[in-house]
Amino acid sequence: MINDVFFRKLQPMEDESHKLREAIREEVPDWDSDVMVSARFKAFSGQRSDWEPRYHFWRDLIIKIARHLGIFTIRASVIRNVWFNRGGLIPLCIDDVLVEMYNSGDILCSNDLIDPKSGQIAQLFYKVRHLLPLSKPAFPSEDEFIVSTLLQEKSEEVVKLLSEDHWTSSCIITMSRFQVICGGAKQASVILSHLSKCGKAKYFAIRRNDLMEGVKVSLSSKPVGGTTSSDYDVLHLTWTAEKLQLQIDVIDQLCNKAKMSALASLKSGNKVSARRHVRELKLSSESRDKCDVLLRRVEEVLRAISDAEDSKEVFEAIQSGTKALKDKMITIEEVQHCLDDLDETTNSQKQVEKIIGSVSSYEDFDGDIEDELDKLLEESQKSSADGTIRVHETAGATDSLANTLSDLKLVDNVTIRQPTEIANVSKVLELAPS
């Protein structure tokens, strides 16, 4: 029995180790090469230019493996002894890689994160401390670190998930709900710290009979605003709705249990026990109905608040548009005139498309154009040749050349009256559009 439990616990670990090895081989095809292992696993030595390519290799590989595993927190001991352990051989440079990653900001420790639950004064001190040009602290002794790029990606994913469920520019959810979205309390704390640092989220709480913790998240490009009295009301309502839904789920389980027990009692012929279970089922059903009615009322209030926020945003948008029109000195009549011009342009384009579409054969249409162009080109060459002959024969033929140019319609309003103007005519012909 003990061996069975041991092997059941060992099996997932072996599967995870196998997936890890496959992920490494996918990123590094020559991972099993002994020559490359001896080159990559040795310690850093010499100038930075000597070992920097190897540093970039290990840094990128650590980030890729963490992304493949779906995590943004890593442990130095796990990286050293599990990830890149090749039959007892571990990279001698991995500690130096982590130090360089920490100094360059690729990884963070817990002390580098702001506490979202701290007061405004503590957060202000944190910002001032990180803005001052102080020297970078020594490499921390803790084992757990946070990958900066992966934390950013996970935070954006959380905001995107919230945007799919809310249509407003910001939303308020309970801390428990936020933890479920982030994948756990620990991950939620780190993500909330990052969002708070970026000005995209804010933690607040209500201390009444129970502690109600909530998060206000900005779903737009703007930073999250300060908490208002209505935000606390929304948090209270949201927290109440979640509690009611949880209570309904518990009552449903009790109802199913009572129903199964009543059926079992009836089959066994124990009517007294069956009546007791039916009575429990009836009381549970009544309690569920009361909770359901209350939950519907709370949801209606939350929906009304959300609609009011949408209307407020639309009203503010209209006000902003009106102010912009006044600032630019644009009247409604001018806007309407622009729209009318746009409609005329659209109608003209549709007519052209209709005419083109009415042509039975595009090949015939293109053929007519080609024939006309060939005809004009032939006449132009013939007229140019005749004009050159006339110039050599007599200077009095300039009038005929002018008439020929007029017939070809290559240039408008050009009259040649003297032989000395032939050169000017040639220039005009060269500049005339083909």
N, C-alpha and C positions, 0 to 999 in steps of 0.2 A: 504493500500500500504506500509506504514512504517512497519507494523507488518510482512508482507511478506518478506521484505528485511532483517529484524532482524532475522527471522527464517532461511532464507537461509544462513546467516552468522553463525548462531548458530549451524546448522546441521553438518558442517565439524568439528567444535570443539568437538561436542559430539562423533562423529565417532572416532576422534583421541584419545579422552579420553577413549573410550571403548577399542580401540586397545592397549592403554597403560596398562589398567587394566588386559587385557588378557595376555599381555606379562609378567607382574609381576607375575600373578598366574601360568604361565607356568614355570617360573624360580623358584618360591617359592610356592610349592603346599599347604603348610599350612599357606598361607598369611592371610586367614580370621579367623584363630584361635585366639580367644581372649587371651588365655594363652601365646601364642608365641608373640602376639603383645605387651602385657605388659612387656615381657622380652626384646624384641628387641628395643622398642621405648624409654626406659628409658635412662637417661643421663649416661655418663661415670663417674665412681667413683672408688676410690681405686687405687691399683697398675695397671701397664700396663697389667700384665698377667691376671688381672680380666676382662678387657674389650677388649683385643686384638682380641679374636674370633669374637665378635660382630663387631669390626671394619673391619675385613676381609670380613664379610658377607655383610656389607653395601658398602664397596669399590667394591667388585666383582659385586654386584647387580647394582650399578650405571654404571659401564663399560658395563655390559651386556645389560642394557636397552638402553644406548646410541647407542650401536652397532645395536640393534634391530630397533631403529628408523632411522638408517643410518646417524647419525650425529657424529661429533667429538668435537663440542663445546657445553658446557652445561652452564646453569645458576643456581647459588645457590638458587635464589628465586624460580625458577620453580621446582627444586628438592625438596625444602622444602615444598612448598605450593601446588604443583600440582602432582608430581610423586607419593609421598608417603603420601599424605593427605588421611587419612582414617576417613571420616566423621567428619572433624574438628580436628582430632588427628594427630599430626605430630611428627616425631622422634625428641626427645630432644637432641639426640647425633649427628645430621646430620652436624652441624657446626663443631664439633670436628672431624668428619670423613673427611670433606673437608680440614681442617687444616693439618691433618696427611697425606692426599693424596698429598697436595701441598709440604709439607716438604720432602716427600719421592720421589717426582718427578713424581708421577702418573698423576698429572694435572699441567698445566702451565697457566700463565697469559700473557697478551699481552706484558708486559715489558720483559718477558723472551725470546721473539722471536727477531731474528735479522731482521732488515729492509733490504730487498733485494735490494731496490732502493737507499740505502745510498752508499756513496763512500767507497773506499777501506780503508781509514784511520779510518772511523767510524766502519767498520766491524772488523778491526784489534783491536781497543779498546774493542769492544764487546767480542771478543775471549779471549783477555788478562784478562778482568774483570771476565770471567767465569772460566778461568783456575787458577786464584789465589785462594789460600785457604781462602777465605773470609767467614764470617758467613752468614748463610741463612737469607735473609731479612724477615721481619715480614709478616704475612699473608696479602695479598693485600686487599684493601677495594672494589675492583671492583667486579661486579656480574658475569661476564662471564669468563669461564675457558676453557682450551683445554685439552682433554684427550690424553696423550702422545701415548699410544699404538694404539688408533684409528687413530691418525694423521699419525703414521707410516704406518698403513695398507692402509689408503687412498692415501698416497704418492706413495706407491708401486703400487697401482692400476692405478694411473695416468701414471706412467712410463710404466706399462705394456700396457696400451691402446695406448700410443705413439709408443711403439715397434711394435705393430701390423700394423701400417701404415708406418713405416720407416724401411729400411733395413740397414741403416748405424749405426755406433757406437754412434752417437749423432744426434740430430735434432734441428732445429730452427723453432719456431712457433711464431706467433704474440700473444701479451698479450690477445687480445680479444678471440682468439681461445683457449688459455690456460684457460681462465675464464670459457668458455663453458664446457670444459672437467672437470674442478674441481667443477662445479655446482654453480658458482657465483663469483662475484668479491671478496667478503669477504673470502670465502673458498680458492680462488686462492692465496690470499695474505698470508694466514697462511701456505698453502702447499708449496708455493714458498720459504717462510722463512725457513721451515724445510729442503727442498731440498738444499737450499743455504748453510745452516749450515752443512749439510752432504757432501758438495762438489759435489752434483749431478746436480745442476742447477745454472744458472747465468743469471741475468737480465741485459739487455742493451737496449739502445734506440738511435734513430736517430732524430735529431731536424732539420728539414728543413721547408718546408711550413707547414707541419703537423707533429705532434709528432708521431713517429713510435716506439712503444714499443714491445720488443720481449724477448723471453726466450730461452736460449740454454740449452738443457737437455741431460745428458749422459744416453745412453740406454744400456751401458755395466757396468761391475763391476768397471771400471776405473773412476776416478773423471773427471768432465768436464774440458776441456781445456780452455785457455784464448780466448777471442774473437779476431778474425782477421779481416782484411779488407774484405775478402770474406764472412765472417759471416754477416757483415753489408749489403753487396750486396744481399745476400740471403734473409735477413730480408726485404729489400726494395722490392725485387721481390715478396716475399710471401705476403707482405702487399698490393702491387699493385694487385695481383691476387685476393685477397679477396675483395678488393674494386670493381674490375671489375665484379666479380660474384654477388656482392650485387647490382650493377647497372643493371646487366642483369635481376635479379629477379624483380627489380622495373619496368623495361621496359616491362617485361612480364605481369605484373599486368596492366600496362597502355594499352597494346595491347588488353588484354582480355576485359577491360572496354570499349575501343573504339569499339571493335567488337560487343559487346552486345548493345551499344548505336546505332550503325549503323543499326543493325537488327531491333531494336525497332522503329527507325525513318522510315525505309522502311515499316514496318507493319502499321504504322500510316499514311503513305502517304506523309511524310515530306521529300522530296528528297534533299532539300537544307541542312538540318541538317544531313542527311545520308552521303552526299558528304563530309561534314566537318569532320565527324567522320572517314570516310574512309581515308581522307587525313592525319589525325592524326595517324591513324593506319599504314599508309605507312611510315611516317616519323619515327615513333617509331621502326618499323621493320628495317629500314636502320640504325638507331642508334644501335640497338641490334646487327646487323651483324658486325658493326665496333668494338663494344666491344668484341664480340665473337672472331673475328680475333686477336685482341690484346691479349686477354686472352690465346688463343692457343699459341701465340708466347712466352708469359711469361712462360707458363707451359713447353714448349719445352726447354727453357733456364734452368729452374729449374731441369728438367729431365736430361739434359746434365751435370749439375753440380753434381747431385746425382750419375750419372754413373761415372763421373771422380773421385768422392770420393771413390766409390767402387773399381775402378781400382787402386787408390792410396793405399787402404788398402790391396788389393791383392799383389801389388808390395812390400809393406812393409813386408807382411807376408813371401813372397818368400825370401826377403833379410834376414829376421830373421832366416828362416830355413837354408839358405846357411851359415850364420855366425855360427849357432849352429853345423852344420856338420863340419866346419873347426875347431871350438873350441874343439870338441870331436875327431878330427883326424879320421873322418869317410869319406871314399870315396864313390863315386857313385857306383863303382863296388861292394863294400861290401854291400851296400844297396840292389843292384840287386841280389847278391848272397843269401842274407837273404830271399828275395822274392821268389827266385827259390826253396829254401829249404821249404818254406811255401807251395808252390804249390805242391811239391812232397808229403809232409805230408797230404795235403788235398786229393790228388789223392789216396794215400794209404788208407785213411779212407773211401773214397768212394768205393774202391774195397772190403774192409771188409764188408761194409754195403750191397754191392751187393751180396756177397757170402751168408751172413746171410739171406738176403731177398729171395735168390733162394731156400732155404730149404722149402719143401712143407708143412711140419707140424712141428711146434715148439715143440709140445708135444712128437713126435717121436724122435726129436733131443735131447731133455732133457732126454728122457727115455734111449737112448743109453748111454749117459754120466753116468746116475745113475747105469746102469748095469755094466759098466766098472769099476766104483768106487767100487761097491759091490764085484766084482770079485777080484780086487786087495786087498781089505780089507780081504776077505776070505783067499786068498793065503798068505797074511802077517801073519794072526793069526795062520794058519796051520803051516807055516814055523817056526814061533816063538815057537810054542808048540813042534814041532819036535826037534828044536835046543835045547830047555831046557832039553828034555829027553836025548838027546845025551850027553849033558854036565854032567848030573848025572851018566850016564852009563860009559862013558870013556872019557878020556882027548884027545884021538886021534881023536875024531870026530870034532875037531875045523876046520879042512879043509872043511868038508861038510857044516858046518855053514857058513864059508866064501863064499862057492859056492852059498849057498842059498841066502845070502845077496847080492851077485853079481847078481843073477837072478832077485831079487826083484828090484834092481837098486835104493835102498833107499839112498845109499851113493856111491860115486865114489872113485875109487882108494884106497879102504881100504882092506888090506891083513892081515889075522890073522894067524900067524905062530906058536904061543905058547899058551898053556892053560892059562897062566897068563895074556893074553891080552883080555880075554873075558869081563872083567869089562870095559876096554877102549872101546870095541865094543858097550857095552850097553850105554855108554855115547854118543857115536857117534849116535846111534839110537835115543836117546832122543833129540839130537840137530838137527837131520835131519828134513828138512821140510816135513810136511804131504802132 
